[in-house]
Amino acid sequence: MLGTVILILISGFITGGLARLAVPGPDPMPVWLTVAIGLAGSVGGGAIAIAIWGRGTAVVGLFSFLGAILLVIAYRRFVQGRPLTGPEALKFPEKGIGIDRFQDRRQKMEGILRQAQEAQGNRDASDTDANLRKLRDLHEAGVLTDEEFEAKKAQLQGHA
């Protein structure tokens, strides 16, 4: 019994995922919604196929898939308020189920990336300062001539 339920959920996920891929443009949504679209499309499309051709027809799977595609299209039009074609269809949606959570996660990830870039910039600056101190020490010790010191200093400061 539990195995059957899990198999049905996996089937719904696969059908819903393929339906999302069949409609061009981003459609971010939670996993449960993908499963729900896959299952509802399978039930609706399968029922239509059975009503037309009867049980045992080979088109049940095709109609199930088409039903899920129609639900993705309906979700995009009526929940997200986006067109199906044109440049607007390819833009990231501003509303929909799970969009707020996705945008929060995206902002957190951008913040982490920004902090990492700032830390790298600080490390680069401190590396440059350390290398300049080493150059000064070598120059004061007489290992580097004035010209060599100035050339290396300009080179280090050019990379900072």
Secondary structure, 3 states (H helix, E strand, C coil): CHHHHHHHHHHHHHHHHHHHHHCCCCCCCCHHHHHHHHHHHHHHHHHHHHHHHCCCCCCHHHHHHHHHHHHHHHHHHHHHCCCCCCHHHHCCCCCCCCHHHHHHHHHHHHHHHHHHHHHHHHHHHHHHHHHHHHHHHHHHCCCCCHHHHHHHHHHHHHHC
